[in-house]
Amino acid sequence: MPIETTYIIRNRSDKEKTIKDAIFAFSGGTRSIRLKGEGDEISTAVEVAEIIKNRMYPSLEIANVSLGSRPYFDDRSRGYNRNERYNNNRNNSRNKKNSKDLVSRIEITLSKSNQ
């Protein structure tokens, strides 16, 4: 019986799937779940946590909320590029900027109360 399960929300369409998975996890005996969201999906992670807590399992508690950030790297600027010479000149300033950019993240832990 797992003690904690982690769900990473990558896009808006993960919302319903994550809610279903959380219901199955709590029904299967999991004591707590952790929801993670980054960038634009922070609001989706909060929405999923509120739906699970208020509509599905009113006895759940929000055990922990962790906010933070990590460096943002643009995947398109890495790897092979056919127009490398053109793009190198064009993207030099953008690559310097992206090396300092940050993306926000949230982790929400929901757990069953000890009753």
A tleap script that builds the chain and sets N, CA, C and O, in Angstrom:
source leaprc.protein.ff14SB
mol = sequence {
  NMET PRO ILE GLU THR THR TYR ILE ILE ARG
  ASN ARG SER ASP LYS GLU LYS THR ILE LYS
  ASP ALA ILE PHE ALA PHE SER GLY GLY THR
  ARG SER ILE ARG LEU LYS GLY GLU GLY ASP
  GLU ILE SER THR ALA VAL GLU VAL ALA GLU
  ILE ILE LYS ASN ARG MET TYR PRO SER LEU
  GLU ILE ALA ASN VAL SER LEU GLY SER ARG
  PRO TYR PHE ASP ASP ARG SER ARG GLY TYR
  ASN ARG ASN GLU ARG TYR ASN ASN ASN ARG
  ASN ASN SER ARG ASN LYS LYS ASN SER LYS
  ASP LEU VAL SER ARG ILE GLU ILE THR LEU
  SER LYS SER ASN CGLN
}
set mol.1.N position { 0.845 -1.168 0.000 }
set mol.1.CA position { 0.000 0.000 0.000 }
set mol.1.C position { 0.902 1.245 0.000 }
set mol.1.O position { 1.623 1.485 0.968 }
set mol.2.N position { 0.863 2.033 -1.076 }
set mol.2.CA position { 1.735 3.209 -1.129 }
set mol.2.C position { 1.327 4.264 -0.106 }
set mol.2.O position { 0.146 4.462 0.178 }
set mol.3.N position { 2.327 4.926 0.429 }
set mol.3.CA position { 2.076 5.970 1.409 }
set mol.3.C position { 1.742 7.282 0.709 }
set mol.3.O position { 0.852 8.011 1.147 }
set mol.4.N position { 2.455 7.586 -0.385 }
set mol.4.CA position { 2.224 8.839 -1.097 }
set mol.4.C position { 2.376 8.615 -2.593 }
set mol.4.O position { 3.253 7.872 -3.035 }
set mol.5.N position { 1.522 9.256 -3.361 }
set mol.5.CA position { 1.566 9.185 -4.812 }
set mol.5.C position { 1.724 10.599 -5.350 }
set mol.5.O position { 1.115 11.533 -4.829 }
set mol.6.N position { 2.546 10.763 -6.399 }
set mol.6.CA position { 2.795 12.079 -6.986 }
set mol.6.C position { 2.200 12.142 -8.383 }
set mol.6.O position { 2.373 11.226 -9.187 }
set mol.7.N position { 1.494 13.238 -8.664 }
set mol.7.CA position { 0.934 13.491 -9.987 }
set mol.7.C position { 1.487 14.808 -10.499 }
set mol.7.O position { 1.435 15.829 -9.814 }
set mol.8.N position { 2.018 14.771 -11.714 }
set mol.8.CA position { 2.544 15.976 -12.344 }
set mol.8.C position { 1.546 16.418 -13.400 }
set mol.8.O position { 1.220 15.659 -14.313 }
set mol.9.N position { 1.068 17.635 -13.274 }
set mol.9.CA position { 0.089 18.170 -14.211 }
set mol.9.C position { 0.848 18.947 -15.273 }
set mol.9.O position { 1.452 19.981 -14.987 }
set mol.10.N position { 0.813 18.444 -16.505 }
set mol.10.CA position { 1.584 19.044 -17.593 }
set mol.10.C position { 0.748 19.952 -18.485 }
set mol.10.O position { 1.278 20.890 -19.080 }
set mol.11.N position { -0.546 19.688 -18.583 }
set mol.11.CA position { -1.411 20.555 -19.377 }
set mol.11.C position { -2.837 20.482 -18.848 }
set mol.11.O position { -3.150 19.665 -17.983 }
set mol.12.N position { -3.683 21.333 -19.371 }
set mol.12.CA position { -5.048 21.461 -18.871 }
set mol.12.C position { -5.844 20.160 -19.028 }
set mol.12.O position { -6.715 19.866 -18.210 }
set mol.13.N position { -5.553 19.393 -20.060 }
set mol.13.CA position { -6.311 18.162 -20.287 }
set mol.13.C position { -5.979 17.073 -19.265 }
set mol.13.O position { -6.699 16.077 -19.180 }
set mol.14.N position { -4.914 17.238 -18.492 }
set mol.14.CA position { -4.575 16.279 -17.433 }
set mol.14.C position { -5.495 16.403 -16.220 }
set mol.14.O position { -5.466 15.548 -15.334 }
set mol.15.N position { -6.296 17.439 -16.172 }
set mol.15.CA position { -7.112 17.725 -14.992 }
set mol.15.C position { -8.050 16.564 -14.644 }
set mol.15.O position { -8.016 16.066 -13.519 }
set mol.16.N position { -8.881 16.132 -15.586 }
set mol.16.CA position { -9.844 15.071 -15.306 }
set mol.16.C position { -9.149 13.748 -15.001 }
set mol.16.O position { -9.572 13.015 -14.108 }
set mol.17.N position { -8.091 13.444 -15.733 }
set mol.17.CA position { -7.337 12.206 -15.508 }
set mol.17.C position { -6.722 12.195 -14.113 }
set mol.17.O position { -6.740 11.169 -13.434 }
set mol.18.N position { -6.179 13.329 -13.685 }
set mol.18.CA position { -5.563 13.412 -12.364 }
set mol.18.C position { -6.606 13.249 -11.266 }
set mol.18.O position { -6.343 12.597 -10.255 }
set mol.19.N position { -7.784 13.834 -11.454 }
set mol.19.CA position { -8.859 13.686 -10.465 }
set mol.19.C position { -9.260 12.213 -10.346 }
set mol.19.O position { -9.409 11.696 -9.239 }
set mol.20.N position { -9.433 11.541 -11.484 }
set mol.20.CA position { -9.786 10.114 -11.457 }
set mol.20.C position { -8.693 9.291 -10.782 }
set mol.20.O position { -8.981 8.429 -9.951 }
set mol.21.N position { -7.441 9.561 -11.142 }
set mol.21.CA position { -6.327 8.814 -10.547 }
set mol.21.C position { -6.255 9.031 -9.037 }
set mol.21.O position { -5.956 8.098 -8.291 }
set mol.22.N position { -6.526 10.248 -8.584 }
set mol.22.CA position { -6.501 10.536 -7.146 }
set mol.22.C position { -7.614 9.784 -6.420 }
set mol.22.O position { -7.403 9.268 -5.323 }
set mol.23.N position { -8.796 9.721 -7.029 }
set mol.23.CA position { -9.906 8.980 -6.419 }
set mol.23.C position { -9.535 7.504 -6.281 }
set mol.23.O position { -9.760 6.897 -5.235 }
set mol.24.N position { -8.961 6.929 -7.350 }
set mol.24.CA position { -8.541 5.525 -7.286 }
set mol.24.C position { -7.439 5.320 -6.253 }
set mol.24.O position { -7.417 4.302 -5.561 }
set mol.25.N position { -6.530 6.276 -6.148 }
set mol.25.CA position { -5.432 6.150 -5.182 }
set mol.25.C position { -5.966 6.152 -3.754 }
set mol.25.O position { -5.579 5.305 -2.948 }
set mol.26.N position { -6.852 7.096 -3.432 }
set mol.26.CA position { -7.401 7.150 -2.078 }
set mol.26.C position { -8.279 5.929 -1.798 }
set mol.26.O position { -8.293 5.426 -0.674 }
set mol.27.N position { -9.007 5.448 -2.799 }
set mol.27.CA position { -9.821 4.239 -2.615 }
set mol.27.C position { -8.943 3.011 -2.400 }
set mol.27.O position { -9.343 2.065 -1.723 }
set mol.28.N position { -7.753 3.032 -2.977 }
set mol.28.CA position { -6.833 1.905 -2.845 }
set mol.28.C position { -6.001 1.923 -1.581 }
set mol.28.O position { -5.216 1.003 -1.355 }
set mol.29.N position { -6.148 2.938 -0.753 }
set mol.29.CA position { -5.446 2.956 0.518 }
set mol.29.C position { -4.304 3.944 0.625 }
set mol.29.O position { -3.620 3.976 1.649 }
set mol.30.N position { -4.079 4.741 -0.386 }
set mol.30.CA position { -3.020 5.748 -0.310 }
set mol.30.C position { -3.378 6.783 0.748 }
set mol.30.O position { -4.517 7.250 0.801 }
set mol.31.N position { -2.424 7.141 1.580 }
set mol.31.CA position { -2.673 8.101 2.659 }
set mol.31.C position { -2.581 9.549 2.188 }
set mol.31.O position { -3.282 10.413 2.715 }
set mol.32.N position { -1.721 9.826 1.196 }
set mol.32.CA position { -1.591 11.206 0.722 }
set mol.32.C position { -1.157 11.222 -0.737 }
set mol.32.O position { -0.558 10.272 -1.241 }
set mol.33.N position { -1.477 12.328 -1.400 }
set mol.33.CA position { -1.039 12.527 -2.779 }
set mol.33.C position { -0.364 13.890 -2.879 }
set mol.33.O position { -0.643 14.805 -2.104 }
set mol.34.N position { 0.523 13.997 -3.850 }
set mol.34.CA position { 1.214 15.261 -4.104 }
set mol.34.C position { 0.913 15.666 -5.542 }
set mol.34.O position { 1.123 14.885 -6.470 }
set mol.35.N position { 0.421 16.885 -5.720 }
set mol.35.CA position { 0.147 17.437 -7.041 }
set mol.35.C position { 1.223 18.449 -7.367 }
set mol.35.O position { 1.543 19.309 -6.546 }
set mol.36.N position { 1.788 18.352 -8.573 }
set mol.36.CA position { 2.831 19.285 -8.988 }
set mol.36.C position { 2.392 19.991 -10.261 }
set mol.36.O position { 1.837 19.371 -11.168 }
set mol.37.N position { 2.645 21.295 -10.321 }
set mol.37.CA position { 2.357 22.073 -11.514 }
set mol.37.C position { 3.415 23.135 -11.702 }
set mol.37.O position { 3.954 23.667 -10.732 }
set mol.38.N position { 3.713 23.445 -12.959 }
set mol.38.CA position { 4.714 24.467 -13.275 }
set mol.38.C position { 4.128 25.480 -14.246 }
set mol.38.O position { 3.334 25.133 -15.120 }
set mol.39.N position { 4.527 26.728 -14.084 }
set mol.39.CA position { 4.148 27.775 -15.030 }
set mol.39.C position { 2.651 27.994 -15.090 }
set mol.39.O position { 2.002 28.261 -14.078 }
set mol.40.N position { 2.108 27.874 -16.307 }
set mol.40.CA position { 0.679 28.103 -16.509 }
set mol.40.C position { -0.189 27.054 -15.833 }
set mol.40.O position { -1.382 27.283 -15.633 }
set mol.41.N position { 0.370 25.930 -15.482 }
set mol.41.CA position { -0.410 24.840 -14.906 }
set mol.41.C position { -0.499 24.899 -13.385 }
set mol.41.O position { -1.042 23.985 -12.764 }
set mol.42.N position { 0.021 25.951 -12.784 }
set mol.42.CA position { -0.137 26.135 -11.335 }
set mol.42.C position { -1.614 26.266 -10.995 }
set mol.42.O position { -2.088 25.659 -10.035 }
set mol.43.N position { -2.342 27.052 -11.775 }
set mol.43.CA position { -3.769 27.235 -11.501 }
set mol.43.C position { -4.534 25.926 -11.675 }
set mol.43.O position { -5.490 25.672 -10.942 }
set mol.44.N position { -4.131 25.095 -12.627 }
set mol.44.CA position { -4.781 23.800 -12.818 }
set mol.44.C position { -4.521 22.887 -11.625 }
set mol.44.O position { -5.427 22.183 -11.180 }
set mol.45.N position { -3.301 22.888 -11.103 }
set mol.45.CA position { -2.976 22.067 -9.935 }
set mol.45.C position { -3.790 22.502 -8.717 }
set mol.45.O position { -4.281 21.660 -7.964 }
set mol.46.N position { -3.934 23.802 -8.525 }
set mol.46.CA position { -4.732 24.312 -7.406 }
set mol.46.C position { -6.197 23.927 -7.592 }
set mol.46.O position { -6.865 23.529 -6.637 }
set mol.47.N position { -6.690 24.046 -8.810 }
set mol.47.CA position { -8.078 23.694 -9.096 }
set mol.47.C position { -8.338 22.208 -8.840 }
set mol.47.O position { -9.363 21.851 -8.259 }
set mol.48.N position { -7.427 21.350 -9.264 }
set mol.48.CA position { -7.557 19.908 -9.026 }
set mol.48.C position { -7.564 19.623 -7.526 }
set mol.48.O position { -8.378 18.831 -7.051 }
set mol.49.N position { -6.672 20.255 -6.784 }
set mol.49.CA position { -6.616 20.050 -5.329 }
set mol.49.C position { -7.930 20.465 -4.666 }
set mol.49.O position { -8.431 19.765 -3.786 }
set mol.50.N position { -8.481 21.590 -5.082 }
set mol.50.CA position { -9.736 22.064 -4.490 }
set mol.50.C position { -10.908 21.154 -4.854 }
set mol.50.O position { -11.775 20.905 -4.016 }
set mol.51.N position { -10.947 20.660 -6.077 }
set mol.51.CA position { -12.026 19.746 -6.477 }
set mol.51.C position { -11.950 18.459 -5.668 }
set mol.51.O position { -12.966 17.980 -5.164 }
set mol.52.N position { -10.752 17.897 -5.542 }
set mol.52.CA position { -10.596 16.652 -4.780 }
set mol.52.C position { -10.973 16.870 -3.323 }
set mol.52.O position { -11.674 16.050 -2.730 }
set mol.53.N position { -10.513 17.968 -2.747 }
set mol.53.CA position { -10.741 18.232 -1.324 }
set mol.53.C position { -12.209 18.566 -1.030 }
set mol.53.O position { -12.788 18.013 -0.095 }
set mol.54.N position { -12.807 19.450 -1.806 }
set mol.54.CA position { -14.150 19.938 -1.481 }
set mol.54.C position { -15.278 19.050 -1.994 }
set mol.54.O position { -16.306 18.919 -1.329 }
set mol.55.N position { -15.108 18.444 -3.151 }
set mol.55.CA position { -16.203 17.674 -3.738 }
set mol.55.C position { -16.096 16.175 -3.499 }
set mol.55.O position { -17.107 15.507 -3.281 }
set mol.56.N position { -14.885 15.643 -3.538 }
set mol.56.CA position { -14.728 14.193 -3.477 }
set mol.56.C position { -14.478 13.680 -2.057 }
set mol.56.O position { -15.116 12.726 -1.611 }
set mol.57.N position { -13.554 14.316 -1.363 }
set mol.57.CA position { -13.152 13.864 -0.033 }
set mol.57.C position { -13.108 15.059 0.921 }
set mol.57.O position { -12.041 15.636 1.128 }
set mol.58.N position { -14.242 15.437 1.500 }
set mol.58.CA position { -14.249 16.596 2.408 }
set mol.58.C position { -13.369 16.420 3.642 }
set mol.58.O position { -13.008 17.407 4.282 }
set mol.59.N position { -13.016 15.179 3.987 }
set mol.59.CA position { -12.188 14.950 5.176 }
set mol.59.C position { -10.697 15.139 4.896 }
set mol.59.O position { -9.886 15.050 5.818 }
set mol.60.N position { -10.321 15.397 3.646 }
set mol.60.CA position { -8.905 15.605 3.320 }
set mol.60.C position { -8.404 16.920 3.887 }
set mol.60.O position { -9.157 17.881 4.049 }
set mol.61.N position { -7.120 16.936 4.183 }
set mol.61.CA position { -6.462 18.159 4.643 }
set mol.61.C position { -5.369 18.530 3.656 }
set mol.61.O position { -4.729 17.660 3.065 }
set mol.62.N position { -5.163 19.820 3.485 }
set mol.62.CA position { -4.015 20.277 2.707 }
set mol.62.C position { -2.841 20.267 3.671 }
set mol.62.O position { -2.712 21.151 4.518 }
set mol.63.N position { -1.986 19.262 3.537 }
set mol.63.CA position { -0.893 19.061 4.481 }
set mol.63.C position { 0.260 20.020 4.234 }
set mol.63.O position { 0.908 20.470 5.179 }
set mol.64.N position { 0.522 20.336 2.968 }
set mol.64.CA position { 1.675 21.176 2.658 }
set mol.64.C position { 1.479 21.826 1.297 }
set mol.64.O position { 0.943 21.215 0.373 }
set mol.65.N position { 1.918 23.064 1.189 }
set mol.65.CA position { 1.979 23.768 -0.091 }
set mol.65.C position { 3.387 24.318 -0.218 }
set mol.65.O position { 3.850 25.075 0.635 }
set mol.66.N position { 4.058 23.933 -1.282 }
set mol.66.CA position { 5.434 24.365 -1.500 }
set mol.66.C position { 5.499 25.162 -2.799 }
set mol.66.O position { 5.092 24.682 -3.857 }
set mol.67.N position { 6.013 26.374 -2.705 }
set mol.67.CA position { 6.182 27.231 -3.878 }
set mol.67.C position { 7.658 27.389 -4.165 }
set mol.67.O position { 8.477 27.403 -3.246 }
set mol.68.N position { 7.999 27.508 -5.428 }
set mol.68.CA position { 9.398 27.695 -5.783 }
set mol.68.C position { 9.539 28.022 -7.253 }
set mol.68.O position { 8.561 28.302 -7.946 }
set mol.69.N position { 10.767 27.979 -7.709 }
set mol.69.CA position { 11.045 28.215 -9.123 }
set mol.69.C position { 12.275 27.416 -9.517 }
set mol.69.O position { 13.045 26.970 -8.666 }
set mol.70.N position { 12.445 27.245 -10.819 }
set mol.70.CA position { 13.612 26.559 -11.354 }
set mol.70.C position { 14.015 27.276 -12.632 }
set mol.70.O position { 13.202 28.001 -13.205 }
set mol.71.N position { 15.244 27.094 -13.094 }
set mol.71.CA position { 15.662 27.737 -14.347 }
set mol.71.C position { 14.847 27.206 -15.522 }
set mol.71.O position { 14.534 26.018 -15.594 }
set mol.72.N position { 14.517 28.094 -16.425 }
set mol.72.CA position { 13.770 27.729 -17.624 }
set mol.72.C position { 14.735 27.589 -18.785 }
set mol.72.O position { 15.536 28.486 -19.047 }
set mol.73.N position { 14.657 26.463 -19.482 }
set mol.73.CA position { 15.476 26.237 -20.666 }
set mol.73.C position { 14.546 25.976 -21.831 }
set mol.73.O position { 13.650 25.135 -21.746 }
set mol.74.N position { 14.759 26.696 -22.917 }
set mol.74.CA position { 13.941 26.541 -24.108 }
set mol.74.C position { 14.466 25.352 -24.897 }
set mol.74.O position { 15.597 25.387 -25.382 }
set mol.75.N position { 13.661 24.295 -25.036 }
set mol.75.CA position { 14.094 23.084 -25.741 }
set mol.75.C position { 14.397 23.350 -27.209 }
set mol.75.O position { 15.209 22.647 -27.810 }
set mol.76.N position { 13.763 24.343 -27.783 }
set mol.76.CA position { 13.981 24.622 -29.200 }
set mol.76.C position { 15.369 25.174 -29.468 }
set mol.76.O position { 15.845 25.107 -30.601 }
set mol.77.N position { 16.027 25.714 -28.462 }
set mol.77.CA position { 17.351 26.297 -28.687 }
set mol.77.C position { 18.455 25.245 -28.608 }
set mol.77.O position { 19.614 25.558 -28.881 }
set mol.78.N position { 18.123 23.999 -28.240 }
set mol.78.CA position { 19.110 22.932 -28.152 }
set mol.78.C position { 18.999 22.008 -29.356 }
set mol.78.O position { 17.984 22.002 -30.053 }
set mol.79.N position { 20.036 21.237 -29.593 }
set mol.79.CA position { 19.994 20.212 -30.621 }
set mol.79.C position { 20.358 20.714 -31.998 }
set mol.79.O position { 20.780 21.858 -32.169 }
set mol.80.N position { 20.188 19.842 -32.984 }
set mol.80.CA position { 20.566 20.137 -34.365 }
set mol.80.C position { 19.571 21.104 -34.990 }
set mol.80.O position { 18.363 20.997 -34.780 }
set mol.81.N position { 20.096 22.041 -35.754 }
set mol.81.CA position { 19.256 23.019 -36.429 }
set mol.81.C position { 19.783 23.195 -37.850 }
set mol.81.O position { 20.960 23.505 -38.030 }
set mol.82.N position { 18.932 23.004 -38.866 }
set mol.82.CA position { 19.380 23.106 -40.260 }
set mol.82.C position { 19.930 24.486 -40.582 }
set mol.82.O position { 20.936 24.603 -41.283 }
set mol.83.N position { 19.304 25.498 -40.096 }
set mol.83.CA position { 19.724 26.872 -40.370 }
set mol.83.C position { 20.551 27.401 -39.210 }
set mol.83.O position { 20.305 28.494 -38.699 }
set mol.84.N position { 21.530 26.614 -38.804 }
set mol.84.CA position { 22.270 26.928 -37.581 }
set mol.84.C position { 22.961 28.284 -37.649 }
set mol.84.O position { 22.938 29.039 -36.677 }
set mol.85.N position { 23.570 28.600 -38.776 }
set mol.85.CA position { 24.295 29.867 -38.871 }
set mol.85.C position { 23.325 31.044 -38.731 }
set mol.85.O position { 23.607 32.002 -38.012 }
set mol.86.N position { 22.188 30.968 -39.419 }
set mol.86.CA position { 21.194 32.039 -39.334 }
set mol.86.C position { 20.632 32.142 -37.918 }
set mol.86.O position { 20.533 33.231 -37.354 }
set mol.87.N position { 20.270 30.999 -37.359 }
set mol.87.CA position { 19.653 31.003 -36.040 }
set mol.87.C position { 20.633 31.375 -34.935 }
set mol.87.O position { 20.230 31.964 -33.932 }
set mol.88.N position { 21.913 31.043 -35.098 }
set mol.88.CA position { 22.890 31.427 -34.078 }
set mol.88.C position { 22.953 32.935 -33.934 }
set mol.88.O position { 22.974 33.452 -32.817 }
set mol.89.N position { 22.984 33.642 -35.046 }
set mol.89.CA position { 23.024 35.101 -34.979 }
set mol.89.C position { 21.736 35.659 -34.410 }
set mol.89.O position { 21.748 36.623 -33.644 }
set mol.90.N position { 20.635 35.054 -34.785 }
set mol.90.CA position { 19.329 35.547 -34.379 }
set mol.90.C position { 19.034 35.235 -32.911 }
set mol.90.O position { 18.406 36.039 -32.222 }
set mol.91.N position { 19.481 34.079 -32.433 }
set mol.91.CA position { 19.100 33.615 -31.098 }
set mol.91.C position { 20.127 33.905 -30.014 }
set mol.91.O position { 19.881 33.578 -28.853 }
set mol.92.N position { 21.252 34.496 -30.337 }
set mol.92.CA position { 22.270 34.719 -29.310 }
set mol.92.C position { 21.725 35.511 -28.140 }
set mol.92.O position { 21.945 35.141 -26.987 }
set mol.93.N position { 21.020 36.594 -28.418 }
set mol.93.CA position { 20.491 37.395 -27.314 }
set mol.93.C position { 19.387 36.642 -26.585 }
set mol.93.O position { 19.257 36.768 -25.368 }
set mol.94.N position { 18.587 35.860 -27.313 }
set mol.94.CA position { 17.508 35.107 -26.681 }
set mol.94.C position { 18.071 34.013 -25.779 }
set mol.94.O position { 17.545 33.794 -24.687 }
set mol.95.N position { 19.129 33.321 -26.208 }
set mol.95.CA position { 19.726 32.266 -25.386 }
set mol.95.C position { 20.311 32.827 -24.104 }
set mol.95.O position { 20.214 32.195 -23.052 }
set mol.96.N position { 20.917 34.004 -24.174 }
set mol.96.CA position { 21.440 34.621 -22.957 }
set mol.96.C position { 20.301 34.953 -22.010 }
set mol.96.O position { 20.417 34.769 -20.798 }
set mol.97.N position { 19.197 35.444 -22.569 }
set mol.97.CA position { 18.049 35.794 -21.745 }
set mol.97.C position { 17.453 34.538 -21.107 }
set mol.97.O position { 17.138 34.542 -19.917 }
set mol.98.N position { 17.296 33.459 -21.890 }
set mol.98.CA position { 16.678 32.239 -21.374 }
set mol.98.C position { 17.506 31.579 -20.284 }
set mol.98.O position { 16.952 30.873 -19.442 }
set mol.99.N position { 18.804 31.788 -20.277 }
set mol.99.CA position { 19.623 31.160 -19.249 }
set mol.99.C position { 19.342 31.744 -17.872 }
set mol.99.O position { 19.686 31.139 -16.857 }
set mol.100.N position { 18.713 32.927 -17.833 }
set mol.100.CA position { 18.413 33.558 -16.553 }
set mol.100.C position { 16.929 33.505 -16.209 }
set mol.100.O position { 16.545 33.885 -15.103 }
set mol.101.N position { 16.088 33.043 -17.132 }
set mol.101.CA position { 14.658 32.993 -16.881 }
set mol.101.C position { 14.328 31.901 -15.871 }
set mol.101.O position { 15.032 30.897 -15.766 }
set mol.102.N position { 13.252 32.116 -15.138 }
set mol.102.CA position { 12.787 31.149 -14.148 }
set mol.102.C position { 11.343 30.780 -14.448 }
set mol.102.O position { 10.581 31.595 -14.967 }
set mol.103.N position { 10.976 29.562 -14.125 }
set mol.103.CA position { 9.593 29.131 -14.223 }
set mol.103.C position { 9.133 28.773 -12.806 }
set mol.103.O position { 9.836 28.081 -12.070 }
set mol.104.N position { 7.951 29.251 -12.442 }
set mol.104.CA position { 7.408 29.004 -11.107 }
set mol.104.C position { 6.858 27.589 -11.022 }
set mol.104.O position { 6.466 26.997 -12.027 }
set mol.105.N position { 6.837 27.058 -9.807 }
set mol.105.CA position { 6.291 25.721 -9.600 }
set mol.105.C position { 5.566 25.667 -8.263 }
set mol.105.O position { 5.819 26.473 -7.367 }
set mol.106.N position { 4.660 24.701 -8.148 }
set mol.106.CA position { 3.922 24.490 -6.903 }
set mol.106.C position { 3.813 22.990 -6.651 }
set mol.106.O position { 3.697 22.193 -7.582 }
set mol.107.N position { 3.853 22.630 -5.383 }
set mol.107.CA position { 3.602 21.255 -4.953 }
set mol.107.C position { 2.564 21.320 -3.839 }
set mol.107.O position { 2.764 21.999 -2.832 }
set mol.108.N position { 1.461 20.614 -4.026 }
set mol.108.CA position { 0.382 20.589 -3.039 }
set mol.108.C position { 0.240 19.158 -2.542 }
set mol.108.O position { 0.063 18.235 -3.337 }
set mol.109.N position { 0.318 18.974 -1.234 }
set mol.109.CA position { 0.166 17.648 -0.643 }
set mol.109.C position { -1.181 17.572 0.056 }
set mol.109.O position { -1.472 18.361 0.955 }
set mol.110.N position { -2.003 16.613 -0.367 }
set mol.110.CA position { -3.298 16.352 0.259 }
set mol.110.C position { -3.190 15.042 1.023 }
set mol.110.O position { -2.690 14.050 0.492 }
set mol.111.N position { -3.658 15.034 2.268 }
set mol.111.CA position { -3.576 13.791 3.045 }
set mol.111.C position { -4.864 13.558 3.820 }
set mol.111.O position { -5.592 14.490 4.160 }
set mol.112.N position { -5.118 12.289 4.085 }
set mol.112.CA position { -6.282 11.921 4.883 }
set mol.112.C position { -6.024 12.294 6.326 }
set mol.112.O position { -4.913 12.133 6.831 }
set mol.113.N position { -7.050 12.792 6.983 }
set mol.113.CA position { -6.896 13.142 8.393 }
set mol.113.C position { -6.818 11.866 9.218 }
set mol.113.O position { -7.373 10.835 8.839 }
set mol.114.N position { -6.138 11.943 10.329 }
set mol.114.CA position { -5.942 10.775 11.203 }
set mol.114.C position { -7.119 10.623 12.149 }
set mol.114.O position { -7.044 11.021 13.311 }
set mol.115.N position { -8.193 10.054 11.661 }
set mol.115.CA position { -9.372 9.850 12.499 }
set mol.115.C position { -9.586 8.394 12.776 }
set mol.115.O position { -10.536 8.030 13.469 }
savepdb mol mol.pdb
quit
